[in-house]
Amino acid sequence: MPQLIFGLIYLLILTRFLWPLQLPLSIKIVVATLGLIALQFHRWSKLSSGSVFSPEFPRPVVALFNWAFGTIVLLALLQLLLDTGLLFGMLIHGGIVSAPDGVRFGLAALAAAAAAIGVHQAMRIPPLKDIQVGIRGLPRQFDGYTILQLTDLHISRLFPASWARTVVERSNKLGVDLIAITGDLIDGTLDARRADIEPLRNLKATEGVYVISGNHEYIFGYKTWMAHYATLGLLSLENRHIVLARDGGKLVLAGITDRASGRTEHPVRDLAAILESAPKGVPVILLDHQPSDARHAAKLGVALQLSGHTHGGLILGIDRLVARANAGYVSGRYNVGGMTLYVNNGTALWPGFALRLGRPSELTRITLCQADAI
């Protein structure tokens, strides 16, 4: 299916953008060839590592591929808009309406500039985003409790050790009570990413750093990666809960395996079983990589669910397509049957389409408060 979509994009660019330009045929052939090479980015990634999810080229090359790939995708969208305008022009004027080359060159320049901005936004160290969440029944001892959510780090050639080290430094400076990492920490095998993920060993929070799996852990060896996370001091919260206690007040923190576990031999999701032995009447915070099952969590009495996976939809407007694939949840805060769902835009994103426009990455500090306090 992706190859079909990319083929249609390429056909659109060839027939509706490149061919009508008043350029020498040799130049058109060169541009068409470069476009074809860029659109095969994921094929080159698979040749480099055996997986489309882990391009093993030098970081500048991965960034360049993302810029070129993004430029073509954005140009295709702009060309569709232009063609829609030309179609309306034909209906109004009753004859053939064409766009001058200057308009097409302008679209190409706009697409290239937007893609450059998008790649820069994707690769940067994410800024801090502060949110406050009111929870009914939150013990006063946990009023003001802070959780730093990191998610979708996708540590890879595009987000290497130097990037991870800076994220860790900024995270530690926040001095939060607890750090929750909600999946998709890596893209690549342990041998490929061992050095890049090492900085996570230095993450520090008063009550620990907890981690759950995302779908990408299952791509690159679930058991191997979860075991390695443990050696880094990241505490697994897979299919279990813990009780946080402060001066007699209690709060439950639970975690669950990713939806991808249902297609593997690894432990499957059973939130009801995870919460069965949790103390009754105590607010529950759930870590779940994908937001799709939020309604089920709300029915089981979860007060706050922290998720990622969607990368915020990447591009404002196109994000609605991502929302449709995730039960309508794509970015930010939602009230789901009385439960607060927070869908994090991601600390980073998959290096196979590293583009952000209007959906910025984030270091998310969540401050809990009693519901009647806000």
ABEGO torsion letter per residue (X at the ends): XAAAAAAAAAAAAAAAAAAABBBBAAAAAAAAAAAAAAAAAAAAAAAAAGBAABBABBAAAAAAAAAAAAAAAAAAAAAAAAAAAAAAAAAAAGBBBBBBAAAAAAAAAAAAAAAAAAAAAAABBBBBBBBBBBBBGBBAAABGBBBBBBBGAGBBAABBAAAAAAAAAAAAAAGBABBBBBEGABBEBAAAAAAAAAAAAABBBAAEBBBBBBAAAAAAGAAAAAAAAAAAGBBBABGBBBBBBBGGBBBBBBBBBBAAAAABABBBBBAAAAAAABBBGBBBBBBBABAAAAAAAAAAGBABBBBBGAGGGGBBGAAAAAAAAAGGBABEBBBBGGBBBBBBAEABBBAABBBBBGBBBBBBBBBBBBAAAX
